Amino acid sequence: MMTPNAHILVVEDDLSHGTILQALITGWGYRVSSAHNGLEAVEQVKAQPFDLILTDVRMAEMDGIEALKAIKAYNPAIPILIMTAYSNVASAVEAIKAGAYDYLTKPLDFDTLQLTIARALEHTSLKTENHSLKQRLQFDDQNIIGRSEPMRRLMEMIAMIAPSQATVLISGESGTGKELIAKAVHANSLRKEQPLVSINCAALSESLLESELFGHEKGAFTGADKRREGRFMEANQGTLFLDEIGEVSPLMQAKLLRAIQEQEIQRVGSNQTLTVDVRLIAATNRDLLADVEAGRFRQDLYYRLNVVTVESPPLRERSEDIPLLAMHFLVKFAERNRKTVKGFTPQAMDLLLKYPWPGNVRELENSVERGVILLSGEFISEKELPLSVSQCVEQPPAQRQEQPIQPLEQVEKQAIMVALATTAGNKTEAAKQLGITRKTLLAKLQK
């Protein structure tokens, strides 16, 4: 997929080869400039913006590696493709370590060159788009991790609804990060300078929940030795997050409805009505509409809460994010436990991708933490993973046959994801693991 108006700098000291490349790349629809050595390339990068740089390694005055380091120091976002001879692959490896996007061996395969340029520009475009989106979405000490389509839709939804005053209902399975979504909505709202107050409605009895939400007067019940402000008052001018709202009793549902409708509350043991200004975010892992139809949840409260609904996708529907999340948790727990952990073995990553994750991101986090704690080497293998994960595909033959057969394309996609994850994105090594050529891998990635 061609990026419109992309400006490419070709750095080549061989005049004839440079001319051929310029003509070829221009014919593909890109704007092209040229430089004859690394020094000239660095000067041009400082003088004007480029979307991509294609440079030879061996050049006079300043070679491609030196130019790469200088350009990356000036603008680390520019993708740089290195051209090198077969006999000088060591330089290409050095270039990748220094931050090159990829390398191509001479004589160039022009189909591969075109594909690699398109992928590099697409990758940069997506990074820019994600960065722009995340610039609009400010997070506290956590981040929503994921580049899959469900997560991109989720972040776009947060960006749209956060500035409004609408009540938000977040639905999704346990462990999908509903509280994190609530934090993101608040952090991007007009109330972000005011408090975000959270309460788990399932963790308290009906009487305690009422006291926690609305507060109580001194002497209102045994042990109430002083007046207490409730969560509504604590969240005044800010946001109140009610987690597991589906577990609230019918009586509390009625009291919540009044508080939401009238923006008024009464402390337990008081007849005084207090006005509050609170934006409400609620979350549930239940099917509230089914609960309404069954008479377990008030219909009027449901419609008050369900002004805007946000779906928190289960992990099995965004398996593309599993390697990202797994590595994020690995780094987090390796630092916490003061261990040197480099990654996952291919077999372990394959298991992580195949396991259905009924506990979602929370279960994945716990599994990686366990793996880091039990690890004595440098790579987490299937031995360090929980039995539920490591044995998820080790079923008796009869049982295995009952499982739905995945389309070949999906199986192939998973294998490529595993290979790229376990090689830290090194396409050459990933192709070796998969038993295919690098060119074939690039073609499959483009597809």
PASEZA-714824 format. One line per 3 residues: for each residue y, z negated, x negated of C-alpha. Coordinates in Angstrom, 2 decimals, padded with zeros to 5 digits. Example, Ala and Ser with C-alpha at 12.3 -4.5 7.8 and 13.67 -1.06 7.14 Angstrom:
! residues 2
-004.50,-007.80,-012.30 | -001.06,-007.14,-013.67
***
This chain:
! residues 447
000.00,000.00,000.00 | 003.23,001.19,-001.59 | 006.18,-001.19,-001.76
009.28,000.82,-000.67 | 012.00,001.29,-003.32 | 010.10,-000.73,-005.94
011.72,-000.31,-009.36 | 009.27,-000.09,-012.28 | 010.08,-000.26,-016.00
007.72,001.71,-018.25 | 007.74,000.49,-021.87 | 006.08,002.99,-024.21
007.04,004.12,-027.73 | 004.89,007.25,-027.46 | 007.41,009.70,-025.96
004.87,012.13,-024.48 | 002.72,009.39,-022.94 | 005.81,007.65,-021.57
007.04,010.90,-019.99 | 003.66,011.49,-018.32 | 003.63,007.93,-016.92
007.19,008.24,-015.59 | 006.39,011.52,-013.82 | 003.15,010.12,-012.40
004.65,006.86,-011.11 | 007.70,008.67,-009.69 | 005.29,010.96,-007.83
003.74,007.87,-006.22 | 007.11,007.06,-004.67 | 008.51,004.42,-007.04
011.81,004.34,-008.92 | 011.16,004.41,-012.68 | 013.16,003.44,-015.77
011.96,003.60,-019.36 | 012.23,001.63,-022.60 | 010.90,002.65,-026.02
010.09,-000.81,-027.40 | 009.91,-004.45,-026.40 | 013.43,-005.27,-027.55
014.89,-002.56,-025.36 | 012.74,-003.73,-022.45 | 014.04,-007.30,-022.70
017.63,-006.03,-022.78 | 017.05,-003.90,-019.67 | 015.43,-006.80,-017.79
018.50,-008.93,-018.50 | 020.78,-006.11,-017.37 | 019.14,-005.19,-014.05
016.33,-006.33,-011.72 | 012.84,-004.78,-011.86 | 009.91,-005.24,-009.49
007.22,-004.55,-012.12 | 006.89,-003.80,-015.84 | 004.21,-001.57,-017.37
004.15,-001.99,-021.15 | 002.11,-000.92,-024.15 | 000.95,-003.63,-026.56
001.45,-001.97,-029.94 | 005.09,-001.02,-030.51 | 007.63,-001.23,-033.31
010.52,-003.75,-033.43 | 009.02,-005.96,-030.71 | 005.46,-005.52,-029.46
004.27,-005.94,-025.89 | 003.13,-009.56,-026.31 | 006.46,-010.71,-027.72
008.30,-008.78,-025.01 | 006.06,-010.34,-022.35 | 006.86,-013.86,-023.55
010.59,-013.14,-023.74 | 010.68,-011.56,-020.26 | 008.61,-014.37,-018.72
010.97,-016.92,-020.29 | 013.91,-015.09,-018.68 | 012.27,-014.27,-015.33
008.73,-015.61,-014.80 | 008.42,-013.89,-011.40 | 008.22,-010.29,-012.69
004.62,-009.00,-012.72 | 003.78,-007.38,-016.08 | 000.90,-004.95,-016.63
-000.32,-004.51,-020.20 | -001.76,-001.23,-021.60 | -004.06,-001.57,-024.59
-006.74,000.36,-026.46 | -010.43,-000.54,-026.01 | -010.48,-001.76,-029.61
-007.68,-004.24,-028.96 | -008.92,-006.17,-025.93 | -008.19,-009.45,-027.75
-004.46,-008.70,-027.37 | -004.98,-008.18,-023.66 | -006.63,-011.59,-023.34
-003.69,-013.11,-025.20 | -001.34,-011.31,-022.80 | -003.14,-012.68,-019.74
-002.84,-016.19,-021.17 | 000.87,-015.58,-021.74 | 001.35,-014.66,-018.08
000.55,-010.95,-017.70 | -000.59,-009.97,-014.20 | -003.36,-007.70,-015.51
-004.26,-005.29,-018.29 | -005.44,-001.67,-018.41 | -007.35,-000.01,-021.23
-006.42,003.35,-022.71 | -007.07,006.12,-021.99 | -005.76,005.09,-018.59
-007.66,005.75,-015.38 | -004.75,006.87,-013.20 | -006.47,005.89,-009.94
-006.95,002.37,-011.31 | -003.33,002.33,-012.53 | -002.03,003.31,-009.09
-004.22,000.69,-007.40 | -003.24,-002.05,-009.86 | 000.49,-001.33,-009.49
000.17,-001.41,-005.70 | -001.74,-004.70,-005.79 | 000.70,-006.31,-008.23
003.67,-005.34,-006.06 | 001.90,-006.45,-002.88 | 001.00,-009.78,-004.53
004.64,-010.30,-005.56 | 005.83,-009.36,-002.09 | 003.50,-011.90,-000.48
004.53,-014.57,-002.98 | 008.20,-013.88,-002.21 | 007.52,-013.96,001.53
005.56,-017.21,001.25 | 008.23,-018.72,-001.01 | 010.93,-017.68,001.45
008.97,-019.20,004.30 | 008.34,-022.41,002.38 | 012.01,-022.54,001.39
012.74,-022.64,005.13 | 010.02,-025.25,005.53 | 010.89,-028.40,003.60
008.06,-030.86,003.09 | 008.10,-034.50,002.07 | 005.55,-035.54,-000.54
002.84,-033.26,000.81 | 002.40,-029.55,001.37 | 000.60,-027.33,003.81
-001.82,-025.44,001.58 | -003.15,-022.06,002.59 | -002.50,-018.34,002.43
-004.92,-017.24,005.15 | -003.64,-015.50,008.25 | -004.12,-018.59,010.51
-002.07,-020.70,008.08 | 000.66,-018.07,007.79 | 000.92,-018.00,011.59
001.06,-021.80,011.63 | 003.92,-021.95,009.11 | 005.83,-019.28,011.03
005.35,-021.30,014.23 | 006.66,-024.47,012.55 | 009.70,-022.58,011.27
010.50,-021.42,014.82 | 010.01,-024.65,016.73 | 011.23,-027.26,014.24
015.01,-026.79,014.82 | 014.63,-027.14,018.59 | 014.54,-030.39,020.56
011.34,-029.44,022.39 | 008.41,-031.81,022.74 | 005.48,-030.53,020.69
001.76,-030.93,021.38 | -000.47,-030.38,018.34 | -004.09,-029.70,019.19
-007.03,-029.30,016.85 | -010.22,-030.84,015.57 | -010.25,-034.09,013.60
-009.38,-033.65,009.95 | -007.32,-030.46,010.30 | -004.02,-032.06,009.29
-002.22,-032.62,012.59 | -000.09,-035.43,011.16 | 000.94,-033.15,008.29
002.12,-030.58,010.84 | 004.12,-033.29,012.63 | 005.77,-034.25,009.33
006.64,-030.61,008.66 | 008.19,-030.19,012.13 | 010.29,-033.34,011.66
011.30,-032.46,008.08 | 012.66,-029.12,009.28 | 014.35,-030.41,012.42
017.95,-031.41,013.08 | 016.70,-035.02,013.04 | 015.30,-034.87,009.50
017.81,-037.47,008.22 | 016.56,-039.92,010.86 | 013.17,-041.70,010.83
009.80,-040.21,011.70 | 007.76,-043.02,013.29 | 004.00,-042.60,013.78
001.44,-044.49,015.83 | -002.27,-043.92,016.43 | -002.77,-044.48,020.15
-006.55,-044.85,019.80 | -006.31,-047.71,017.31 | -004.80,-050.25,019.75
-005.75,-051.83,023.03 | -003.64,-051.06,026.09 | -001.57,-054.28,025.88
-001.00,-053.99,022.14 | -000.08,-050.32,022.44 | 002.55,-051.13,025.09
004.06,-053.80,022.84 | 003.96,-051.48,019.83 | 005.63,-048.61,021.68
008.26,-050.46,023.74 | 008.64,-053.77,021.91 | 008.51,-057.26,023.43
010.69,-060.29,024.11 | 010.12,-063.67,022.54 | 007.50,-065.55,024.57
006.33,-062.44,026.42 | 002.74,-063.34,025.51 | 000.84,-065.77,023.31
001.89,-065.27,019.70 | 005.16,-063.49,020.56 | 007.31,-065.96,018.62
010.28,-063.60,018.32 | 011.70,-060.43,019.83 | 010.26,-057.21,018.41
011.69,-053.71,018.56 | 009.08,-051.13,019.51 | 008.35,-047.72,017.98
010.61,-045.94,020.48 | 013.61,-047.93,019.27 | 012.58,-047.51,015.63
012.51,-043.74,016.20 | 015.85,-043.69,018.04 | 017.78,-040.53,017.01
014.64,-039.44,015.16 | 011.07,-038.38,015.96 | 008.12,-040.30,017.39
004.62,-039.01,016.59 | 001.90,-040.13,019.01 | -001.45,-039.35,017.43
-004.60,-039.19,019.61 | -002.53,-039.15,022.80 | -005.67,-038.22,024.77
-007.03,-041.75,024.33 | -004.18,-043.46,026.23 | -005.13,-045.34,029.41
-003.89,-044.18,032.86 | -001.45,-047.12,033.11 | 000.07,-046.34,029.71
000.23,-042.66,030.64 | 002.49,-043.60,033.57 | 004.76,-045.71,031.35
004.93,-043.00,028.71 | 005.83,-040.42,031.35 | 008.79,-042.52,032.48
009.96,-043.04,028.89 | 009.78,-039.31,028.18 | 011.38,-038.20,031.47
014.18,-040.76,031.61 | 014.55,-041.48,027.87 | 014.53,-045.12,028.92
012.22,-048.02,028.01 | 011.78,-051.71,028.77 | 010.49,-054.29,026.32
007.42,-056.24,027.44 | 008.72,-059.37,029.19 | 012.18,-057.94,029.88
013.88,-056.35,032.89 | 016.59,-054.75,030.75 | 016.50,-050.96,030.51
017.24,-049.49,027.09 | 018.29,-045.88,026.52 | 016.65,-044.04,023.62
017.06,-040.60,022.09 | 013.68,-039.59,020.69 | 012.02,-036.27,020.04
008.33,-036.57,020.82 | 005.44,-034.96,018.95 | 001.93,-035.69,020.23
-001.46,-034.73,018.83 | -004.97,-034.67,020.19 | -008.45,-033.44,019.33
-009.40,-033.42,023.01 | -009.14,-030.62,025.55 | -006.33,-032.20,027.57
-006.38,-029.49,030.22 | -010.06,-030.26,030.87 | -009.15,-033.96,031.02
-006.43,-033.14,033.58 | -008.91,-031.22,035.72 | -011.39,-034.11,035.43
-008.72,-036.64,036.47 | -008.68,-038.45,033.10 | -005.19,-037.38,032.10
-002.07,-037.14,034.23 | -001.06,-033.57,034.99 | 002.68,-034.39,035.00
002.43,-036.06,031.58 | 000.42,-033.11,030.24 | 003.16,-030.66,031.22
005.83,-032.94,029.77 | 003.98,-033.01,026.43 | 002.92,-029.38,026.47
006.35,-027.76,026.17 | 005.30,-026.12,022.89 | 001.69,-026.12,021.69
000.70,-025.78,018.05 | -002.93,-025.09,017.18 | -004.17,-026.62,013.92
-006.94,-024.21,012.81 | -010.35,-025.57,011.76 | -011.36,-024.99,008.15
-014.25,-022.70,009.08 | -011.72,-020.24,010.54 | -009.77,-020.10,007.29
-012.46,-020.12,004.62 | -010.14,-018.04,002.43 | -008.20,-021.28,001.82
-011.23,-023.32,000.68 | -010.93,-022.43,-003.05 | -007.20,-023.27,-002.97
-007.74,-026.58,-001.21 | -010.73,-027.50,-003.38 | -008.77,-026.90,-006.59
-005.78,-028.82,-005.20 | -007.96,-031.84,-004.46 | -009.79,-031.48,-007.79
-006.51,-031.70,-009.74 | -005.33,-034.59,-007.57 | -008.45,-036.71,-008.04
-008.98,-035.75,-011.69 | -005.49,-037.13,-012.44 | -006.08,-040.22,-010.32
-009.40,-040.97,-012.04 | -008.19,-039.89,-015.50 | -010.89,-037.26,-015.91
-010.86,-033.80,-017.44 | -012.29,-031.47,-014.82 | -011.97,-027.71,-015.24
-013.30,-026.48,-011.93 | -016.44,-025.73,-009.91 | -019.60,-023.90,-010.87
-020.19,-020.64,-008.98 | -023.07,-022.27,-007.09 | -020.90,-025.22,-006.04
-018.05,-022.98,-004.85 | -020.56,-020.84,-002.96 | -021.77,-023.96,-001.12
-018.20,-025.01,-000.31 | -017.57,-021.59,001.22 | -020.79,-021.52,003.25
-020.65,-025.07,004.63 | -019.16,-025.20,008.18 | -017.01,-028.33,007.50
-017.26,-030.19,010.80 | -014.87,-032.79,009.33 | -012.49,-030.03,008.21
-009.96,-030.59,005.40 | -010.50,-034.35,005.39 | -014.23,-033.84,004.77
-013.53,-031.31,002.02 | -011.12,-033.75,000.36 | -013.70,-036.54,000.48
-016.39,-034.23,-000.93 | -014.22,-033.17,-003.88 | -013.21,-036.78,-004.57
-016.90,-037.75,-004.64 | -017.63,-034.85,-006.98 | -014.88,-035.87,-009.41
-015.99,-039.51,-009.44 | -019.67,-038.67,-010.08 | -018.98,-035.92,-012.62
-019.95,-036.48,-016.24 | -019.28,-032.90,-017.45 | -016.37,-030.52,-016.94
-017.44,-028.49,-013.87 | -018.45,-029.86,-010.48 | -021.89,-028.52,-009.57
-023.99,-028.79,-006.43 | -025.43,-032.06,-007.85 | -022.09,-033.83,-007.43
-021.51,-032.60,-003.88 | -022.66,-034.61,-000.83 | -026.17,-033.83,000.44
-024.73,-032.49,003.69 | -022.97,-029.80,001.64 | -025.53,-029.14,-001.09
-028.41,-028.79,001.40 | -026.51,-026.82,004.03 | -028.30,-023.57,003.10
-031.58,-025.04,001.91 | -033.35,-024.77,005.28 | -036.97,-023.94,006.08
-037.58,-020.19,006.42 | -038.18,-020.35,010.19 | -034.90,-022.22,010.68
-033.02,-019.85,008.39 | -034.12,-016.85,010.44 | -032.55,-018.34,013.54
-029.12,-018.28,011.92 | -026.93,-015.33,012.96 | -026.91,-012.59,010.35
-023.47,-012.07,008.84 | -022.08,-008.55,008.47 | -022.62,-007.18,004.97
-018.87,-006.80,004.51 | -018.37,-010.53,005.18 | -021.13,-011.52,002.74
-019.59,-009.24,000.11 | -016.14,-010.72,000.73 | -017.47,-014.25,000.26
-019.21,-013.30,-002.99 | -015.97,-011.81,-004.34 | -014.00,-014.91,-003.32
-016.50,-017.16,-005.11 | -016.39,-015.05,-008.26 | -012.58,-014.98,-008.36
-012.34,-018.72,-007.66 | -014.79,-019.65,-010.41 | -013.11,-017.37,-012.97
-009.58,-018.52,-012.13 | -008.72,-015.05,-010.87 | -009.94,-013.17,-013.97
-011.03,-009.86,-012.45 | -012.95,-008.68,-015.50 | -015.08,-011.85,-015.63
-015.47,-011.83,-011.86 | -016.77,-008.24,-011.98 | -019.32,-009.26,-014.63
-020.55,-012.14,-012.47 | -020.90,-009.79,-009.50 | -022.71,-007.12,-011.55
-020.16,-004.41,-010.75 | -017.48,-002.58,-012.72 | -013.92,-003.81,-012.77
-012.82,-000.59,-011.08 | -015.27,-001.18,-008.22 | -014.00,-004.75,-007.82
-010.38,-003.58,-007.65 | -011.31,-001.02,-005.02 | -013.09,-003.67,-002.92
-010.12,-006.05,-003.25 | -007.75,-003.33,-002.08 | -010.03,-002.67,000.91
***
